[in-house]
């Protein structure tokens, strides 16, 4: 097939690779130098701006911590200059009042980690740590560090007047604290009393507390190292203990990352700048390499087209039906399936190519093919046509042929698809033969059942009649009592066998479509009550209660009373047979509110069935439980007969069942057969 379709690669010139012009090199170098210079200027300006911002941040940190110091000092002064504090803490110390208003309260409200009240000898008379009052024993363990002692001495030494708070950093055994001390004096002021007390408030100075104090500054990476680590991008603030000389080493440090907004901005747009630079270089390169890329794109397109053509050839050859391309009436392409129809091998393709396709059609079908080819060029959906092609040895091959024409094809081009119908015709012939054999077998079965049933009824009538005479001793006594029992058993067995024969006759009539109905108007409620009396003994024996509900009462149905009675007895008997003691059976009669049809439902709470079991149960002579495992007797005709009787009355029978839940059988009779209480037979 490769020689039929031209290779598109042979029709395109090869322009070769185009080299990059040498004039582009200095242009790209100048562009790179300019971009580098601009970047250096931007980063220098950013560093200058960021250094000023770092200095301003340092000042804001100092002001913020100073304000924090002033706030703690004001809180201490306010509480130490409170008249109630003098009354409840100096004049008459009241620990509950101190807890409620000072120690425990300030811990929750102002994060005061340690509240203390000390006397003039610096003994702790009251202390609350982290919201819990310390006992006398624990207070005795507290020792004021020298810095805190200096603060206490300083506030006591203040001149007469309102109390003044002394604030500063102190080191305690468990860390650094911001402490504030104030002598407890009346609100109107006065001198320090010899028996007075000093109020001390201490707040922890750790990473969390400092971060909370500096939260408005939004500082990142805040830390409090014990020793200073050099770093150019880190701001630091030394922490010195109260009263320490200027040359004393700091007791701690506060460090944070310096803000660099300008550099952060440049880093944020770094990728955008890099992208702009990359786009500039790419645009320059694209302009210089445009010709080369066009050639490469064309080459890739032609290669892809060549691969696609190869795939199309392989796909057409793999199809099971004949595909033939015809141009101006002559064969231009045919796949392997088409060659096989003509009895040719793939190497014999030349015997078909170039020939008029009409020569490949048997003479009797050439006119039909010509018409099909004409209709294939018309708009609309084409259809398959049965034709015969010239096969090997002059024979005819039956095919289904379709002629296709699409707008994308040139003038005079057609695609012909043909499918071998040999196997299909053989299958149809086999199917017709099988259907004929099945029909003959079905008629033979029905005829056999009818004949054998009639043959059985004659001796059965004699057996039933004579056994009844013996059972009732109409001609004299029999002597032994066992004879009467045997005669009764023979009579019951004959009746059962006669009922079975009658059922077989009805099955045969149903299959033959010859079941006759003796119709009359029957009151359905009374009919169901008579059926209930027939099965009552069996229901009582199994302990199964029956409930009957007919709505509306007095409703009548035009039906064969005998067939209806047999249908209801079969349904109720099945429900009793497959129910256990205490499981209720409901027989309901109602009218469909929409269609007016009569619905007779027999619902039990017995063992139930699966979908497959329901399908088997509706087949004549079928048993859901087979072999020796059957728990219930029966010939398997109850449900098939009930369905046949319902259908003979123009109705239907349906089942709904769930294993271990129960079964509901619904008989639907058409509204045309339903009458009210006023109807007469």
C-alpha positions as CSV (number, residue, x, y, z in Angstrom):
1,X,0.0,0.0,0.0
2,X,3.0,2.4,0.4
3,X,3.2,2.8,-3.4
4,X,-0.5,3.8,-3.6
5,X,-0.2,6.9,-1.4
6,X,2.7,9.4,-2.0
7,X,5.2,10.0,0.7
8,X,4.7,13.7,1.9
9,X,8.3,13.9,2.9
10,X,9.5,13.6,-0.7
11,X,7.5,16.7,-1.7
12,X,9.2,19.1,0.8
13,X,12.6,20.7,0.3
14,X,15.3,20.3,3.0
15,X,16.5,23.8,3.9
16,X,19.0,22.6,6.5
17,X,20.0,24.2,9.8
18,X,20.4,28.0,10.0
19,X,23.3,29.3,12.0
20,X,22.9,32.1,14.6
21,X,24.2,35.4,13.2
22,X,27.4,36.6,14.8
23,X,26.0,40.2,15.2
24,X,23.7,38.9,17.9
25,X,26.6,38.2,20.3
26,X,27.6,41.9,21.1
27,X,23.9,42.8,21.3
28,X,23.3,40.1,23.9
29,X,26.5,41.2,25.8
30,X,25.5,44.9,26.0
31,X,22.0,43.9,27.1
32,X,23.5,41.7,29.9
33,X,25.8,44.6,31.1
34,X,22.9,47.1,31.2
35,X,20.7,44.7,33.2
36,X,23.6,44.0,35.6
37,X,24.3,47.7,36.2
38,X,20.6,48.4,36.9
39,X,20.4,45.5,39.3
40,X,23.5,46.7,41.2
41,X,22.0,50.2,41.6
42,X,18.7,48.8,42.8
43,X,20.4,46.6,45.5
44,X,22.7,49.5,46.7
45,X,19.7,51.8,47.1
46,X,17.8,49.0,48.9
47,X,20.6,48.5,51.4
48,X,20.9,52.2,52.2
49,X,17.1,52.4,52.8
50,X,17.2,49.3,55.0
51,X,20.0,50.6,57.2
52,X,17.9,53.7,58.0
53,X,14.9,51.5,58.7
54,X,17.0,49.4,61.1
55,X,18.1,52.4,63.1
56,X,14.4,53.6,63.4
57,X,13.4,50.1,64.5
58,X,16.1,50.1,67.2
59,X,14.7,53.4,68.6
60,X,11.1,52.1,68.5
61,X,12.2,49.0,70.4
62,X,13.8,51.2,73.1
63,X,10.7,53.4,73.4
64,X,8.3,50.4,73.5
65,X,10.3,48.7,76.3
66,X,10.5,52.1,78.2
67,X,6.7,52.4,77.9
68,X,6.4,48.9,79.2
69,X,8.6,49.9,82.2
70,X,6.5,53.0,82.8
71,X,3.3,51.0,82.7
72,X,4.5,48.6,85.4
73,X,5.8,51.5,87.5
74,X,2.4,53.2,87.2
75,X,0.6,50.0,88.2
76,X,2.8,49.6,91.3
77,X,2.4,53.2,92.3
78,X,-1.4,53.1,92.0
79,X,-1.7,50.0,94.2
80,X,0.9,51.2,96.8
81,X,-0.9,54.6,97.1
82,X,-4.3,53.1,97.6
83,X,-5.9,53.9,101.0
84,X,-7.5,50.4,101.0
85,X,-4.0,48.9,100.7
86,X,-2.8,50.9,103.7
87,X,-5.9,49.7,105.7
88,X,-5.8,46.0,104.7
89,X,-2.1,45.5,104.3
90,X,-0.3,47.9,106.8
91,X,-2.8,48.6,109.6
92,X,-4.3,45.2,109.7
93,X,-3.0,42.7,107.2
94,X,-5.9,40.8,105.4
95,X,-4.7,38.0,103.2
96,X,-8.0,37.3,101.5
97,X,-8.3,40.9,100.6
98,X,-4.8,41.0,99.3
99,X,-5.5,37.8,97.2
100,X,-8.6,39.2,95.7
101,X,-7.4,42.8,95.0
102,X,-3.6,42.4,94.5
103,X,-1.8,39.1,94.2
104,X,-4.2,36.8,92.4
105,X,-6.1,39.5,90.6
106,X,-3.0,41.2,89.1
107,X,-1.6,37.9,87.9
108,X,-4.5,37.4,85.7
109,X,-5.1,41.0,84.7
110,X,-1.5,42.3,84.2
111,X,0.6,39.2,84.0
112,X,2.3,39.9,87.3
113,X,4.3,36.7,87.9
114,X,5.4,37.5,91.5
115,X,3.7,39.9,93.9
116,X,5.4,40.5,97.3
117,X,4.9,42.6,100.4
118,X,8.1,43.1,102.5
119,X,8.7,44.8,105.8
120,X,11.4,47.2,106.8
121,X,13.8,44.3,107.5
122,X,13.2,43.0,103.9
123,X,11.3,40.0,105.2
124,X,8.5,38.7,102.9
125,X,5.2,38.9,104.7
126,X,3.0,38.1,101.7
127,X,3.8,36.6,98.3
128,X,1.8,35.2,95.3
129,X,3.6,33.4,92.5
130,X,1.8,32.7,89.3
131,X,-1.6,33.2,90.9
132,X,-1.0,31.0,94.0
133,X,-0.3,32.4,97.5
134,X,2.9,31.1,99.1
135,X,2.8,29.7,102.6
136,X,4.8,31.1,105.4
137,X,7.4,28.4,104.9
138,X,7.7,29.1,101.2
139,X,7.9,32.9,101.9
140,X,10.8,32.2,104.3
141,X,12.7,30.7,101.4
142,X,12.5,33.9,99.4
143,X,15.5,36.1,99.6
144,X,15.6,39.5,98.0
145,X,18.6,39.9,95.6
146,X,20.8,42.9,96.2
147,X,19.3,44.8,93.2
148,X,15.8,44.3,94.6
149,X,17.0,45.4,98.1
150,X,18.3,48.6,96.6
151,X,15.0,49.3,95.0
152,X,13.2,48.7,98.3
153,X,15.6,51.1,100.1
154,X,15.2,53.7,97.4
155,X,11.4,53.8,97.5
156,X,11.4,54.0,101.4
157,X,13.9,56.9,101.2
158,X,11.7,58.9,99.0
159,X,10.7,62.3,100.6
160,X,7.3,62.7,102.2
161,X,4.5,62.9,99.8
162,X,2.8,60.5,97.4
163,X,4.6,57.2,97.0
164,X,6.9,56.8,94.0
165,X,7.7,53.5,92.3
166,X,11.3,52.4,91.5
167,X,11.5,50.1,88.5
168,X,14.4,48.1,87.0
169,X,15.7,44.6,86.0
170,X,16.7,42.1,88.6
171,X,18.0,38.6,88.4
172,X,16.2,36.0,90.4
173,X,17.2,32.4,90.8
174,X,14.8,31.3,88.1
175,X,15.6,34.1,85.5
176,X,15.3,37.8,84.8
177,X,12.4,39.9,86.0
178,X,11.2,43.5,85.5
179,X,10.6,44.6,89.1
180,X,8.8,47.6,90.5
181,X,8.9,48.6,94.2
182,X,6.8,51.2,96.0
183,X,6.3,52.1,99.6
184,X,2.7,51.7,100.8
185,X,1.4,55.2,101.7
186,X,-2.0,56.9,101.8
187,X,-3.4,58.4,98.7
188,X,-2.8,61.9,100.1
189,X,0.8,61.2,100.7
190,X,3.0,61.3,103.8
191,X,6.2,60.1,105.2
192,X,7.4,56.5,105.2
193,X,6.1,54.7,108.4
194,X,8.6,52.9,110.5
195,X,6.2,49.9,110.6
196,X,5.3,50.3,106.9
197,X,5.5,47.8,104.2
198,X,6.8,47.8,100.6
199,X,4.8,46.5,97.6
200,X,6.8,44.6,94.9
201,X,5.6,43.6,91.5
202,X,7.8,41.4,89.2
203,X,7.1,40.4,85.6
204,X,9.2,37.8,83.9
205,X,11.5,39.0,81.1
206,X,11.6,36.0,78.8
207,X,11.1,35.5,75.1
208,X,7.3,35.2,75.3
209,X,6.9,38.3,77.6
210,X,9.2,40.4,75.3
211,X,7.4,39.3,72.2
212,X,4.1,40.3,73.8
213,X,5.5,43.7,74.7
214,X,6.9,44.3,71.2
215,X,3.9,42.8,69.4
216,X,2.9,46.1,67.7
217,X,6.3,46.2,66.0
218,X,5.7,42.8,64.3
219,X,9.3,41.7,64.8
220,X,10.3,38.3,63.5
221,X,12.7,35.8,65.0
222,X,12.8,37.5,68.4
223,X,15.3,35.8,70.8
224,X,16.8,36.4,74.2
225,X,20.3,34.8,74.2
226,X,22.4,34.6,77.4
227,X,25.4,35.8,75.4
228,X,25.7,38.0,72.3
229,X,26.3,36.2,69.0
230,X,27.7,38.6,66.4
231,X,25.6,39.1,63.3
232,X,25.3,41.9,60.8
233,X,21.5,41.4,60.2
234,X,20.5,41.3,63.8
235,X,19.4,44.1,66.1
236,X,20.4,43.8,69.8
237,X,19.6,45.5,73.1
238,X,21.6,44.9,76.3
239,X,19.7,44.3,79.5
240,X,21.4,45.6,82.7
241,X,20.4,44.9,86.3
242,X,19.2,47.7,88.5
243,X,22.0,49.5,90.3
244,X,24.8,47.8,88.3
245,X,27.7,50.0,87.3
246,X,28.0,51.1,83.6
247,X,31.0,48.8,83.0
248,X,29.3,45.7,84.4
249,X,28.4,43.1,81.9
250,X,24.8,42.8,80.8
251,X,22.6,40.2,82.4
252,X,20.9,39.4,79.1
253,X,20.2,40.5,75.5
254,X,17.2,41.0,73.3
255,X,17.9,40.2,69.7
256,X,15.7,40.4,66.6
257,X,16.1,40.2,62.9
258,X,16.6,43.6,61.4
259,X,13.7,44.7,59.0
260,X,14.9,44.9,55.4
261,X,11.8,45.9,53.5
262,X,13.6,47.2,50.4
263,X,15.7,44.1,50.0
264,X,12.7,41.9,50.8
265,X,10.8,43.7,48.0
266,X,13.6,43.1,45.6
267,X,13.8,39.5,46.6
268,X,10.0,39.2,46.1
269,X,10.2,40.4,42.6
270,X,13.5,38.6,41.9
271,X,11.7,35.9,39.9
272,X,9.7,38.6,38.0
273,X,12.9,40.4,37.1
274,X,14.6,37.1,36.1
275,X,11.5,36.3,34.0
276,X,11.7,39.7,32.2
277,X,15.4,39.2,31.5
278,X,14.7,35.7,30.3
279,X,11.9,37.0,28.0
280,X,14.2,39.6,26.5
281,X,16.9,37.0,25.7
282,X,14.2,34.6,24.4
283,X,12.7,37.3,22.1
284,X,16.1,38.0,20.7
285,X,16.9,34.4,20.2
286,X,13.4,33.7,18.7
287,X,13.9,36.5,16.2
288,X,17.3,35.1,15.2
289,X,16.3,31.4,15.2
290,X,12.9,31.8,13.6
291,X,13.8,30.4,10.3
292,X,15.5,27.4,11.9
293,X,12.5,26.6,14.1
294,X,10.1,26.8,11.1
295,X,12.2,24.2,9.3
296,X,12.3,22.0,12.3
297,X,8.6,22.3,12.9
298,X,7.9,21.3,9.3
299,X,10.2,18.3,9.6
300,X,8.5,17.2,12.8
301,X,5.1,17.6,11.2
302,X,6.0,15.5,8.2
303,X,7.4,12.8,10.4
304,X,4.2,12.7,12.5
305,X,2.2,12.6,9.3
306,X,4.3,9.7,8.0
307,X,3.8,7.8,11.3
308,X,0.0,8.5,11.1
309,X,-0.2,7.1,7.6
310,X,1.6,4.0,8.7
311,X,-0.9,3.6,11.6
312,X,-3.8,4.1,9.3
313,X,-2.5,1.4,6.9
314,X,-2.0,-1.0,9.8
315,X,-5.5,-0.2,11.2
316,X,-7.3,-0.7,7.9
317,X,-5.4,-4.0,7.4
318,X,-6.4,-5.2,10.9
319,X,-10.2,-4.7,10.3
320,X,-12.2,-7.9,9.9
321,X,-14.4,-6.4,7.2
322,X,-13.4,-5.5,3.6
323,X,-12.4,-1.9,3.2
324,X,-11.9,-0.8,-0.4
325,X,-11.1,2.7,-1.8
326,X,-12.5,3.3,-5.2
327,X,-11.6,6.2,-7.4
328,X,-13.3,6.8,-10.7
329,X,-14.8,3.3,-10.4
330,X,-11.4,1.5,-10.1
331,X,-9.9,-0.1,-7.0
332,X,-7.2,2.0,-5.5
333,X,-6.8,0.4,-2.1
334,X,-8.0,-2.8,-0.5
335,X,-7.2,-4.4,2.9
336,X,-6.3,-8.0,3.7
337,X,-9.9,-8.9,4.6
338,X,-11.0,-7.8,1.1
339,X,-8.3,-9.9,-0.5
340,X,-9.4,-12.9,1.6
341,X,-13.0,-12.5,0.3
342,X,-11.6,-12.9,-3.2
343,X,-9.4,-15.8,-2.3
344,X,-6.1,-13.8,-2.6
345,X,-3.0,-13.5,-0.4
346,X,-1.5,-10.1,0.6
347,X,1.2,-10.6,-2.0
348,X,-1.4,-10.8,-4.8
349,X,-2.8,-7.4,-4.2
350,X,-1.8,-6.3,-7.8
351,X,-4.5,-8.6,-9.2
352,X,-7.2,-6.4,-7.7
353,X,-5.7,-2.9,-7.7
354,X,-6.6,-0.9,-10.8
355,X,-9.5,-3.1,-11.8
356,X,-13.1,-1.7,-12.0
357,X,-14.9,-2.7,-8.8
358,X,-18.0,-3.6,-10.9
359,X,-15.9,-6.6,-12.3
360,X,-15.7,-7.9,-8.7
361,X,-19.5,-8.1,-8.3
362,X,-21.4,-11.1,-9.7
363,X,-23.3,-10.2,-12.9
364,X,-26.8,-10.5,-11.3
365,X,-26.0,-8.0,-8.6
366,X,-24.2,-5.4,-10.7
367,X,-27.3,-3.3,-11.3
368,X,-28.1,-3.3,-7.6
369,X,-24.5,-2.2,-6.8
370,X,-24.7,0.6,-9.4
371,X,-27.8,1.9,-7.7
372,X,-26.2,1.5,-4.3
373,X,-23.1,3.5,-5.5
374,X,-25.4,6.3,-6.8
375,X,-27.3,6.5,-3.5
376,X,-24.0,6.5,-1.5
377,X,-23.1,9.9,-3.0
378,X,-26.5,11.4,-1.8
379,X,-26.8,13.0,1.6
380,X,-28.4,10.9,4.3
381,X,-27.6,7.8,6.3
382,X,-26.5,4.9,4.1
383,X,-27.7,1.3,4.9
384,X,-26.3,-2.1,4.3
385,X,-27.3,-4.0,1.2
386,X,-27.1,-7.8,0.6
387,X,-25.0,-8.5,-2.5
388,X,-22.7,-11.2,-3.9
389,X,-19.0,-10.7,-4.8
390,X,-17.0,-12.9,-7.2
391,X,-15.2,-15.4,-5.0
392,X,-12.4,-17.9,-5.7
393,X,-13.1,-20.4,-8.5
394,X,-15.9,-18.4,-10.0
395,X,-18.1,-18.8,-6.9
396,X,-20.3,-16.1,-5.2
397,X,-19.6,-14.8,-1.8
398,X,-22.6,-13.4,0.1
399,X,-21.8,-10.0,1.7
400,X,-23.5,-7.0,3.3
401,X,-22.2,-4.0,1.5
402,X,-22.3,-0.3,2.3
403,X,-21.0,2.6,0.1
404,X,-19.7,5.7,2.0
405,X,-18.9,9.1,0.7
406,X,-17.7,12.0,2.8
407,X,-17.1,15.8,2.0
408,X,-13.4,15.4,2.7
409,X,-13.0,12.9,-0.2
410,X,-12.3,14.0,-3.7
411,X,-14.7,13.8,-6.6
412,X,-15.3,10.3,-7.8
413,X,-13.9,8.7,-4.6
414,X,-16.0,6.2,-2.7
415,X,-15.3,3.9,0.3
416,X,-16.8,0.5,0.1
417,X,-17.2,-1.7,3.2
418,X,-18.3,-5.3,2.8
419,X,-19.0,-7.9,5.5
420,X,-19.0,-11.7,4.9
421,X,-22.6,-13.0,5.5
422,X,-21.7,-16.7,5.2
423,X,-21.5,-17.4,8.9
424,X,-24.5,-15.2,9.6
425,X,-26.7,-17.1,7.1
426,X,-25.6,-20.4,8.5
427,X,-26.4,-19.3,12.0
428,X,-29.8,-18.1,10.9
429,X,-30.6,-21.4,9.2
430,X,-29.5,-23.3,12.3
431,X,-31.7,-21.0,14.5
432,X,-34.8,-21.6,12.3
433,X,-34.2,-25.3,12.4
434,X,-33.9,-25.2,16.2
435,X,-37.1,-23.1,16.5
436,X,-38.9,-25.6,14.3
437,X,-37.7,-28.6,16.4
438,X,-38.7,-26.7,19.6
439,X,-42.2,-26.0,18.3
440,X,-42.6,-29.7,17.3
441,X,-41.4,-30.9,20.7
442,X,-43.7,-28.4,22.5
443,X,-46.7,-29.6,20.5
444,X,-45.7,-33.2,21.1
445,X,-45.4,-32.5,24.9
446,X,-48.8,-30.9,25.1
447,X,-50.4,-33.7,23.0
448,X,-48.7,-36.3,25.2
449,X,-50.0,-34.7,28.4
450,X,-53.5,-34.4,27.1
451,X,-53.6,-38.0,25.9
452,X,-52.0,-39.5,29.0
453,X,-54.3,-37.4,31.3
454,X,-57.4,-38.6,29.5
455,X,-56.1,-42.2,29.8
456,X,-55.5,-41.8,33.5
457,X,-58.9,-40.3,34.4
458,X,-60.9,-43.4,33.3
459,X,-59.3,-45.8,35.8
460,X,-59.1,-43.1,38.4
461,X,-62.8,-42.6,38.4
462,X,-63.3,-46.3,38.9
463,X,-60.7,-46.3,41.8
464,X,-62.4,-43.3,43.5
465,X,-65.9,-44.7,43.1
466,X,-65.2,-48.3,44.2
467,X,-63.0,-47.1,47.1
468,X,-65.8,-44.8,48.3
469,X,-68.2,-47.8,48.2
470,X,-65.8,-49.9,50.3
471,X,-65.1,-47.0,52.7
472,X,-68.8,-46.3,53.4
473,X,-69.6,-50.1,53.4
474,X,-72.6,-49.5,51.0
475,X,-72.8,-53.3,50.1
476,X,-72.2,-54.7,53.6
477,X,-69.6,-54.7,56.3
478,X,-66.0,-55.5,55.4
479,X,-65.1,-57.1,58.7
480,X,-61.7,-55.9,59.9
481,X,-61.5,-52.1,60.6
482,X,-58.2,-51.9,58.7
483,X,-60.1,-52.5,55.4
484,X,-62.1,-49.3,55.9
485,X,-58.8,-47.3,56.6
486,X,-57.2,-48.8,53.5
487,X,-60.2,-47.9,51.4
488,X,-60.2,-44.3,52.8
489,X,-56.4,-44.0,51.9
490,X,-57.1,-45.4,48.4
491,X,-60.0,-42.8,48.0
492,X,-57.8,-39.9,49.1
493,X,-54.9,-41.0,46.9
494,X,-57.2,-41.3,43.9
495,X,-58.7,-37.8,44.5
496,X,-55.2,-36.3,44.8
497,X,-54.1,-38.1,41.6
498,X,-57.2,-36.9,39.8
499,X,-56.5,-33.3,40.9
500,X,-53.0,-33.7,39.6
501,X,-54.3,-35.0,36.3
502,X,-56.7,-32.1,36.0
503,X,-53.8,-29.7,36.7
504,X,-51.8,-31.4,33.9
505,X,-54.7,-30.9,31.6
506,X,-55.0,-27.2,32.4
507,X,-51.2,-26.8,31.9
508,X,-51.5,-28.5,28.5
509,X,-54.5,-26.3,27.6
510,X,-52.6,-23.2,28.7
511,X,-49.6,-24.1,26.5
512,X,-52.0,-24.7,23.6
513,X,-53.9,-21.5,24.3
514,X,-57.1,-23.5,24.5
515,X,-58.1,-23.0,28.2
516,X,-61.9,-22.3,28.3
517,X,-63.5,-20.2,31.1
518,X,-67.0,-20.5,32.4
519,X,-67.5,-17.0,33.5
520,X,-70.1,-15.6,35.9
521,X,-70.3,-12.7,38.5
522,X,-68.7,-14.0,41.7
523,X,-68.5,-12.2,45.0
524,X,-64.9,-12.2,45.8
525,X,-65.3,-12.0,49.6
526,X,-67.5,-15.0,49.8
527,X,-65.2,-16.9,47.5
528,X,-62.2,-16.2,49.7
529,X,-64.1,-17.3,52.8
530,X,-64.9,-20.7,51.1
531,X,-61.3,-21.1,50.2
532,X,-60.3,-20.2,53.7
533,X,-62.5,-23.0,55.0
534,X,-60.7,-25.5,52.7
535,X,-57.3,-24.6,54.1
536,X,-58.3,-23.9,57.6
537,X,-57.5,-27.3,59.0
538,X,-54.0,-27.2,57.5
539,X,-53.4,-23.7,58.9
540,X,-54.6,-24.7,62.4
541,X,-52.4,-27.8,62.2
542,X,-49.3,-25.6,61.5
543,X,-50.3,-22.8,63.9
544,X,-50.5,-20.2,61.2
545,X,-53.3,-17.5,61.6
546,X,-55.1,-16.2,58.5
547,X,-56.4,-12.7,58.2
548,X,-58.8,-11.7,55.4
549,X,-59.4,-8.1,54.4
550,X,-61.8,-7.3,51.5
551,X,-62.2,-3.6,50.6
552,X,-64.8,-2.5,49.6
553,X,-67.0,-5.4,50.8
554,X,-69.4,-7.0,48.4
555,X,-67.2,-6.4,45.4
556,X,-67.8,-8.9,42.5
557,X,-65.6,-10.2,39.7
558,X,-66.5,-11.6,36.3
559,X,-64.6,-14.9,36.3
560,X,-64.5,-18.7,36.2
561,X,-65.4,-19.5,39.8
562,X,-63.7,-22.9,39.7
563,X,-60.5,-21.5,38.3
564,X,-60.5,-18.6,40.7
565,X,-61.1,-20.9,43.7
566,X,-58.3,-23.2,42.6
567,X,-56.0,-20.2,42.2
568,X,-56.7,-18.8,45.6
569,X,-56.5,-22.3,47.3
570,X,-53.1,-22.8,45.7
571,X,-51.7,-19.4,46.8
572,X,-53.1,-19.8,50.3
573,X,-51.8,-23.4,50.6
574,X,-48.3,-22.4,49.4
575,X,-48.3,-19.6,52.0
576,X,-49.3,-22.0,54.8
577,X,-46.9,-24.7,53.6
578,X,-43.8,-22.4,53.8
579,X,-44.7,-20.6,57.1
580,X,-43.9,-21.5,60.6
581,X,-46.0,-21.5,63.7
582,X,-47.1,-17.9,64.7
583,X,-46.3,-16.4,61.3
584,X,-49.4,-14.6,60.1
585,X,-50.8,-14.8,56.5
586,X,-52.7,-11.8,55.1
587,X,-55.2,-12.1,52.2
588,X,-56.1,-8.6,51.0
589,X,-58.5,-7.5,48.2
590,X,-58.5,-3.9,47.1
591,X,-59.0,-1.7,44.0
592,X,-56.2,0.2,42.3
593,X,-57.0,3.9,42.8
594,X,-55.6,4.8,39.4
595,X,-56.5,2.0,37.0
596,X,-59.5,0.5,38.9
597,X,-58.0,-3.0,38.6
598,X,-58.7,-5.6,41.4
599,X,-55.6,-6.5,43.4
600,X,-55.6,-9.8,45.4
601,X,-52.6,-10.1,47.6
602,X,-51.5,-13.2,49.6
603,X,-48.7,-12.2,52.0
604,X,-46.9,-14.5,54.4
605,X,-44.0,-14.1,56.8
606,X,-42.3,-17.4,55.9
607,X,-38.9,-18.4,54.6
608,X,-39.0,-16.2,51.5
609,X,-37.1,-16.7,48.2
610,X,-34.3,-15.2,46.2
611,X,-34.8,-13.8,42.7
612,X,-33.5,-17.0,41.1
613,X,-35.8,-19.1,43.3
614,X,-38.9,-17.0,42.3
615,X,-38.0,-17.5,38.6
616,X,-37.8,-21.3,39.2
617,X,-41.0,-21.4,41.2
618,X,-43.0,-19.9,38.3
619,X,-41.9,-22.6,35.9
620,X,-44.2,-25.8,35.6
621,X,-42.8,-28.9,37.3
622,X,-39.9,-26.9,38.8
623,X,-38.9,-27.3,42.4
624,X,-37.0,-24.6,44.4
625,X,-35.8,-27.4,46.7
626,X,-34.8,-30.5,44.8
627,X,-33.9,-34.1,45.4
628,X,-34.2,-35.7,48.8
629,X,-33.7,-32.3,50.6
630,X,-37.2,-31.1,49.8
631,X,-39.0,-30.1,53.0
632,X,-42.5,-29.6,51.5
633,X,-44.4,-31.9,49.1
634,X,-45.9,-30.8,45.8
635,X,-45.6,-31.3,42.0
636,X,-44.5,-27.7,41.4
637,X,-47.8,-26.7,39.6
638,X,-49.4,-24.4,42.1
639,X,-47.8,-21.1,41.1
640,X,-47.6,-21.8,37.4
641,X,-51.4,-22.7,37.4
642,X,-52.2,-19.6,39.4
643,X,-50.3,-17.4,37.0
644,X,-52.0,-19.2,34.0
645,X,-55.5,-18.7,35.5
646,X,-54.7,-15.0,36.1
647,X,-53.5,-14.5,32.6
648,X,-56.5,-16.4,31.2
649,X,-58.7,-13.7,32.9
650,X,-56.6,-11.0,31.2
651,X,-54.6,-10.2,34.4
652,X,-51.2,-11.0,35.7
653,X,-49.4,-12.5,38.7
654,X,-46.3,-11.0,40.3
655,X,-44.1,-12.0,43.3
656,X,-42.1,-10.0,45.8
657,X,-40.0,-12.0,48.2
658,X,-37.1,-11.6,50.6
659,X,-35.3,-14.6,52.2
660,X,-36.2,-15.0,55.9
661,X,-38.7,-12.1,55.6
662,X,-41.6,-13.4,53.6
663,X,-43.3,-13.5,50.2
664,X,-46.2,-11.5,48.7
665,X,-48.0,-12.8,45.6
666,X,-50.2,-10.2,43.9
667,X,-52.9,-11.1,41.3
668,X,-54.1,-8.2,39.2
669,X,-57.4,-8.5,37.4
670,X,-58.5,-5.9,34.8
671,X,-61.0,-3.2,35.8
672,X,-63.4,-4.4,33.0
673,X,-64.1,-7.5,35.1
674,X,-64.8,-5.7,38.3
675,X,-68.3,-4.9,39.4
676,X,-70.1,-3.5,42.5
677,X,-72.5,-5.1,44.9
678,X,-75.4,-4.3,42.6
679,X,-74.1,-6.4,39.7
680,X,-75.9,-9.7,38.9
681,X,-74.7,-12.8,37.3
